[in-house]
């Protein structure tokens, strides 16, 4: 009761002092403090809670990179707003959905997406933006056809009608992502060079240009042009993200550089770079990145022969954490890749039944993605593992 009364007493002057003319709180610790006070108060103002929670989630998720802390405010705030029949800001919903994805809370991610897209108040550009989050989820689940249809049929027409060049570029980048995942590298590269990058250059958007350059580097790397891919990452991405202080993108770029070092055979340097980024990924609560790092570390240890020097238990532990991450996130590509390796390692440490089960799960994931050869290979490995146990 004392906390509630104190929160209610504090909110009035802070509301007056901290909110701007548009009714927004600052995206910094003041927004977090206001949101926590608004949640503690019972006789709260829904508009105030909506504004404070939005600022808090933007700060905690986008700036502090702390997805769990953002969700700790967003979830009760959204429940309170729902009970009050107050439609939350779409930006609050969007960032909460992204935070749920990063933290591996896929049930919450799906629930919020469904509710947001069913809202009659979400129209035009905000709805088209929210559809991007649905596309991301469909890609995670391996449904590339449905994802591409939303990009081309529901988003592009809206942004073209509005003349929104930035959103058009982002949507075309998303189309290129899907084409790239399907293996159509030429079409993806053409979109990135001819339709995406020119827009960011014209807008003077250094961050998005650097992100786009990184996606071109992905294609170059997939084609085997490692030198060019490394020069685009080291010279055109790292300096930009370091100047911006963007920890999330810096961690991703360092991971890509580690992949190139691994492909070149510089395994010790690649492992060191992955381990360097692990602490930051854990601090950000990014389950997907943590899982990817652990998977990469296990691959490198296997490649450099750590099994012979007694490193199998370390490799198994890294793969266990990677497996927990991809299964929690429900990503079939990750389940297939991690499971194919984890199942064999489990068999190697005497857990043949568990290994075979993991391999069968990986096979099902590959089948969901239409990758029959990978699925067949995993099922053959599962049969061998069971046979070896017998």
Phi and psi in degrees as a GROMACS rama.xvg file:
@    title "Ramachandran Plot"
@    xaxis  label "Phi"
@    yaxis  label "Psi"
@TYPE xy
-62.808  -42.3505  UNK-2
-63.3126  -42.2029  UNK-3
-62.1814  -46.7082  UNK-4
-65.0622  -40.5197  UNK-5
-64.214  -40.7982  UNK-6
-63.7926  -44.6498  UNK-7
-64.6285  -36.8618  UNK-8
-69.6018  -35.9854  UNK-9
-76.1615  -30.3031  UNK-10
-63.2499  -38.0147  UNK-11
-59.9921  -53.7187  UNK-12
-68.5642  -34.4798  UNK-13
-69.5191  -35.9857  UNK-14
-59.4544  -41.9045  UNK-15
-71.095  -37.9254  UNK-16
-80.257  -33.7929  UNK-17
-100.314  -26.8603  UNK-18
-80.5772  141.924  UNK-19
-88.9389  -173.163  UNK-20
-62.2177  -26.6609  UNK-21
-88.2351  1.75864  UNK-22
86.8595  11.6014  UNK-23
-95.7593  143.668  UNK-24
-86.2468  157.18  UNK-25
-70.4438  144.557  UNK-26
-81.7119  65.9643  UNK-27
-152.52  -172.679  UNK-28
-57.2918  -20.8587  UNK-29
-65.2341  -38.8605  UNK-30
-63.8465  -38.9705  UNK-31
-63.4628  -45.1682  UNK-32
-62.0252  -43.0306  UNK-33
-63.657  -40.4801  UNK-34
-64.4923  -42.9995  UNK-35
-65.8268  -38.4315  UNK-36
-65.5945  -41.8304  UNK-37
-64.3878  -34.9903  UNK-38
-72.7909  -30.4655  UNK-39
-74.866  -36.8269  UNK-40
-69.3595  143.678  UNK-41
-94.8402  -42.4351  UNK-42
-86.4591  65.0484  UNK-43
-90.2664  160.799  UNK-44
-94.1458  118.46  UNK-45
-61.999  -39.1232  UNK-46
-65.2272  -38.2669  UNK-47
-65.4997  -45.5275  UNK-48
-61.8658  -41.5591  UNK-49
-59.7392  -47.7114  UNK-50
-66.6895  -43.4443  UNK-51
-67.7123  -43.3287  UNK-52
-63.8744  -37.9732  UNK-53
-60.9926  -48.8594  UNK-54
-62.0964  -41.2231  UNK-55
-64.5538  -43.5695  UNK-56
-69.3313  -39.3705  UNK-57
-60.4668  -45.1462  UNK-58
-66.2023  -50.0086  UNK-59
-68.9729  -38.9272  UNK-60
-86.0551  -49.8774  UNK-61
-83.3317  -32.1479  UNK-62
-102.33  -49.1773  UNK-63
-85.5884  -11.6239  UNK-64
56.5343  41.9224  UNK-65
-118.924  85.3307  UNK-66
-61.2599  -45.3032  UNK-67
-59.2173  -40.3539  UNK-68
-66.2322  -37.7281  UNK-69
-63.295  -42.5929  UNK-70
-67.983  -31.6124  UNK-71
-62.6186  -26.0988  UNK-72
-93.8619  -43.2044  UNK-73
-64.2473  -44.8132  UNK-74
-60.7604  -53.7447  UNK-75
-66.0424  -30.9325  UNK-76
-64.9355  -44.5614  UNK-77
-65.5074  -37.3078  UNK-78
-64.2862  -41.9769  UNK-79
-64.3632  -42.0273  UNK-80
-67.2558  -37.045  UNK-81
-63.3085  -44.0842  UNK-82
-63.0204  -31.4766  UNK-83
-87.1425  1.26101  UNK-84
56.6528  40.0993  UNK-85
-108.227  120.103  UNK-86
-71.2256  120.565  UNK-87
-72.0801  157.846  UNK-88
-60.28  141.622  UNK-89
-65.7  -27.3782  UNK-90
-69.3326  -33.0327  UNK-91
-65.851  -44.7717  UNK-92
-61.8408  -44.6342  UNK-93
-61.5923  -47.2459  UNK-94
-68.7843  -33.0051  UNK-95
-67.1903  -40.4406  UNK-96
-61.5133  -43.7142  UNK-97
-65.968  -37.9955  UNK-98
-66.1785  -38.9003  UNK-99
-63.2992  -40.0747  UNK-100
-61.5104  -47.8591  UNK-101
-63.5088  -36.5812  UNK-102
-83.1993  -3.03899  UNK-103
81.7889  14.1858  UNK-104
-90.1845  73.8791  UNK-105
-68.2728  -31.8951  UNK-106
-63.736  -43.3309  UNK-107
-65.5479  -42.1398  UNK-108
-56.1329  -48.4288  UNK-109
-67.2181  -40.2677  UNK-110
-61.9248  -46.688  UNK-111
-69.1103  -38.378  UNK-112
-60.5981  -46.1083  UNK-113
-61.7242  -44.2928  UNK-114
-66.1674  -41.1123  UNK-115
-64.6058  -45.661  UNK-116
-74.8556  -16.0316  UNK-117
-86.1934  -9.75885  UNK-118
-69.9119  134.479  UNK-119
-77.046  -15.2122  UNK-120
-86.8869  -11.4687  UNK-121
-93.0305  105.249  UNK-122
-138.011  169.274  UNK-123
58.6095  -135.539  UNK-124
-61.5277  -43.7351  UNK-125
-57.5171  -39.1742  UNK-126
-68.0024  -41.3848  UNK-127
-62.9792  -37.1514  UNK-128
-65.7367  -41.7878  UNK-129
-64.4732  -31.9368  UNK-130
-62.4241  -26.9953  UNK-131
-60.9418  -35.5849  UNK-132
-70.6741  -33.7097  UNK-133
-67.1434  -39.4439  UNK-134
-59.955  -44.9772  UNK-135
-56.5543  -41.6301  UNK-136
-68.2117  -40.7794  UNK-137
-62.8481  -38.8969  UNK-138
-65.2718  -41.3075  UNK-139
-57.4468  -38.3794  UNK-140
-84.9602  -2.44913  UNK-141
87.7057  8.36836  UNK-142
-92.7999  75.3378  UNK-143
-70.9788  -31.6732  UNK-144
-63.9131  -47.2726  UNK-145
-64.9745  -38.0939  UNK-146
-63.5574  -44.7684  UNK-147
-65.1992  -38.3421  UNK-148
-62.4766  -41.2373  UNK-149
-64.1979  -44.7205  UNK-150
-57.2059  -49.6365  UNK-151
-80.478  -36.0474  UNK-152
-98.5709  -26.1546  UNK-153
-112.954  -29.2971  UNK-154
-96.1797  -51.6183  UNK-155
-53.129  -46.1485  UNK-156
-59.7439  -37.0701  UNK-157
-66.1513  -48.8294  UNK-158
-70.5996  -31.9346  UNK-159
-66.2314  -42.0051  UNK-160
-65.1224  -34.6943  UNK-161
-82.2285  -13.7104  UNK-162
68.3394  28.9482  UNK-163
-86.7595  92.9273  UNK-164
-65.1166  -40.7734  UNK-165
-63.2224  -48.1326  UNK-166
-65.8298  -33.6993  UNK-167
-62.0554  -44.1362  UNK-168
-63.3628  -41.4372  UNK-169
-64.2735  -40.9267  UNK-170
-66.5917  -41.5515  UNK-171
-66.5518  -33.6364  UNK-172
-61.9398  -39.7429  UNK-173
-64.5154  -37.3718  UNK-174
-64.5218  -41.6213  UNK-175
-62.9206  -36.8773  UNK-176
-57.6995  -44.8605  UNK-177
-67.9356  -43.3727  UNK-178
-61.1479  -39.705  UNK-179
-64.2899  -41.9496  UNK-180
-64.129  -29.3147  UNK-181
-80.1517  -9.23555  UNK-182
96.2851  4.06218  UNK-183
-88.8661  75.7029  UNK-184
-69.7454  -35.7394  UNK-185
-63.0272  -46.1903  UNK-186
-65.2971  -40.5925  UNK-187
-64.0733  -42.9387  UNK-188
-64.2484  -39.8121  UNK-189
-62.2705  -43.0942  UNK-190
-62.7584  -44.5718  UNK-191
-64.6194  -44.12  UNK-192
-78.0224  -37.5988  UNK-193
-97.3899  -26.5106  UNK-194
-119.7  -25.14  UNK-195
-96.3273  -60.9299  UNK-196
-58.1929  -42.1629  UNK-197
-56.4413  -33.3435  UNK-198
-67.9706  -47.2454  UNK-199
-63.9046  -36.3198  UNK-200
-66.0731  -41.4394  UNK-201
-66.0112  -34.4204  UNK-202
-82.0417  -10.5428  UNK-203
70.0153  27.8685  UNK-204
-90.8985  93.9542  UNK-205
-65.6965  -38.5009  UNK-206
-64.7442  -51.1968  UNK-207
-66.8784  -32.0766  UNK-208
-63.5475  -41.8936  UNK-209
-65.0088  -39.3448  UNK-210
-61.8222  -44.1655  UNK-211
-62.1992  -40.1888  UNK-212
-61.6358  -36.9964  UNK-213
-64.6083  -36.22  UNK-214
-71.9727  -30.7955  UNK-215
-66.7725  -38.6192  UNK-216
-62.433  -35.1601  UNK-217
-57.9749  -43.3647  UNK-218
-67.6167  -44.0384  UNK-219
-59.8098  -40.8698  UNK-220
-65.3971  -41.2993  UNK-221
-63.5647  -29.0104  UNK-222
-82.786  -7.62951  UNK-223
93.5992  5.48282  UNK-224
-88.7563  75.4727  UNK-225
-69.094  -36.485  UNK-226
-63.1803  -46.2706  UNK-227
-65.3498  -40.489  UNK-228
-63.1716  -42.0391  UNK-229
-65.4515  -42.4068  UNK-230
-66.3811  -41.2347  UNK-231
-59.7428  -40.7443  UNK-232
-71.2911  -46.7382  UNK-233
-71.2641  -34.0295  UNK-234
-99.432  -27.1451  UNK-235
-117.456  -9.96776  UNK-236
-111.179  -56.5401  UNK-237
-52.9838  -47.9459  UNK-238
-60.7868  -36.9543  UNK-239
-68.081  -48.8194  UNK-240
-70.1449  -30.1511  UNK-241
-66.9088  -41.6952  UNK-242
-65.6652  -34.6064  UNK-243
-82.0808  -14.0374  UNK-244
68.2848  30.2677  UNK-245
-88.108  93.0557  UNK-246
-63.6917  -38.4955  UNK-247
-62.3829  -48.672  UNK-248
-69.3845  -35.6321  UNK-249
-59.5363  -42.5512  UNK-250
-63.5599  -39.8234  UNK-251
-66.1349  -43.7005  UNK-252
-64.1353  -41.6555  UNK-253
-62.7925  -34.5436  UNK-254
-65.0903  -40.7514  UNK-255
-65.413  -39.0829  UNK-256
-64.3324  -39.2048  UNK-257
-61.7962  -37.7965  UNK-258
-61.4174  -40.5083  UNK-259
-67.2715  -42.6586  UNK-260
-59.953  -39.5869  UNK-261
-64.4446  -43.6993  UNK-262
-63.2445  -29.2943  UNK-263
-81.3266  -10.6866  UNK-264
96.2409  4.50478  UNK-265
-89.6103  74.3431  UNK-266
-70.9387  -39.4689  UNK-267
-62.6307  -44.118  UNK-268
-66.1793  -38.724  UNK-269
-64.0733  -45.1338  UNK-270
-63.378  -43.1325  UNK-271
-60.8535  -39.5443  UNK-272
-68.649  -39.8487  UNK-273
-63.7651  -44.6362  UNK-274
-64.9671  -32.5503  UNK-275
-62.6055  -36.0873  UNK-276
-86.7818  -7.82106  UNK-277
-66.6303  -43.2304  UNK-278
-60.1517  -45.2815  UNK-279
-63.0268  -39.5563  UNK-280
-64.2416  -39.3263  UNK-281
-65.8116  -41.5974  UNK-282
-62.3323  -34.3217  UNK-283
-79.8898  -8.31248  UNK-284
66.8314  27.7063  UNK-285
-91.2591  93.992  UNK-286
-60.617  -40.7707  UNK-287
-63.743  -42.7661  UNK-288
-68.7301  -41.2394  UNK-289
-58.806  -46.401  UNK-290
-61.7806  -40.5657  UNK-291
-65.285  -41.5973  UNK-292
-62.2879  -46.0157  UNK-293
-63.1324  -38.7791  UNK-294
-64.2814  -44.6828  UNK-295
-62.9846  -41.5501  UNK-296
-61.5272  -43.0937  UNK-297
-62.7727  -41.9315  UNK-298
-60.601  -44.1801  UNK-299
-65.7269  -42.9519  UNK-300
-61.1516  -39.5194  UNK-301
-65.7885  -41.6283  UNK-302
-65.0308  -34.2111  UNK-303
-91.2631  3.1753  UNK-304
86.7065  29.3188  UNK-305
-67.0238  -20.6222  UNK-306
-59.4394  -40.7461  UNK-307
-65.7685  -23.7466  UNK-308
-103.221  21.1762  UNK-309
84.6156  24.0161  UNK-310
-96.3974  10.4281  UNK-311
-65.2011  -37.825  UNK-312
-64.2963  -39.915  UNK-313
-62.6012  -43.4596  UNK-314
-62.8389  -43.0525  UNK-315
-62.2021  -39.7393  UNK-316
-67.1455  -40.3032  UNK-317
-63.6874  -42.4934  UNK-318
-70.1094  -32.7411  UNK-319
-60.7617  -45.4596  UNK-320
-67.4251  -38.6334  UNK-321
-63.7033  -41.1308  UNK-322
-64.3837  -43.562  UNK-323
-60.3931  -38.8203  UNK-324
-66.4545  -49.7906  UNK-325
-70.2098  -33.2245  UNK-326
-72.644  -35.6508  UNK-327
-66.5625  -37.5462  UNK-328
-77.871  -17.5644  UNK-329
68.5415  37.2558  UNK-330
-100.425  109.772  UNK-331
-62.3403  -33.4629  UNK-332
-64.6372  -42.6193  UNK-333
-68.3804  -40.2847  UNK-334
-61.7141  -42.0285  UNK-335
-64.9946  -48.0309  UNK-336
-69.2167  -48.5823  UNK-337
-68.6598  -43.6127  UNK-338
-62.4206  -36.754  UNK-339
-60.0899  -35.2264  UNK-340
-87.4385  -42.9972  UNK-341
-62.1854  -40.2184  UNK-342
-59.4895  -41.5376  UNK-343
-68.6965  -38.519  UNK-344
-67.6645  -39.5107  UNK-345
-59.2065  -42.6976  UNK-346
-61.9053  -35.9439  UNK-347
-67.8991  -23.1253  UNK-348
-103.076  18.6174  UNK-349
89.8389  13.5067  UNK-350
-112.89  66.1257  UNK-351
-63.6965  -42.7817  UNK-352
-63.5808  -44.0728  UNK-353
-63.9101  -40.4046  UNK-354
-62.4881  -43.4619  UNK-355
-63.6959  -39.4855  UNK-356
-63.6904  -41.4716  UNK-357
-64.0304  -42.1561  UNK-358
-64.5578  -37.7868  UNK-359
-65.596  -39.4914  UNK-360
-64.4455  -40.5144  UNK-361
-63.76  -40.3638  UNK-362
-61.2339  -42.8844  UNK-363
-62.6293  -37.3007  UNK-364
-65.3783  -43.6782  UNK-365
-63.012  -38.8863  UNK-366
-62.4456  -37.0435  UNK-367
-62.6042  -30.969  UNK-368
-88.8309  0.66278  UNK-369
75.3494  21.8121  UNK-370
-103.955  82.0772  UNK-371
-64.8195  -38.1476  UNK-372
-64.9898  -44.6223  UNK-373
-63.2142  -39.8756  UNK-374
-63.4421  -44.2579  UNK-375
-61.1853  -42.6622  UNK-376
-61.2284  -43.5013  UNK-377
-64.747  -39.9454  UNK-378
-67.4939  -37.1052  UNK-379
-64.171  -40.1244  UNK-380
-64.4294  -39.7651  UNK-381
-61.1567  -41.2305  UNK-382
-64.4151  -41.8937  UNK-383
-63.7519  -40.9794  UNK-384
-63.563  -43.3526  UNK-385
-64.7347  -40.3471  UNK-386
-62.6685  -40.3314  UNK-387
-64.703  -35.4877  UNK-388
-68.7662  -34.1719  UNK-389
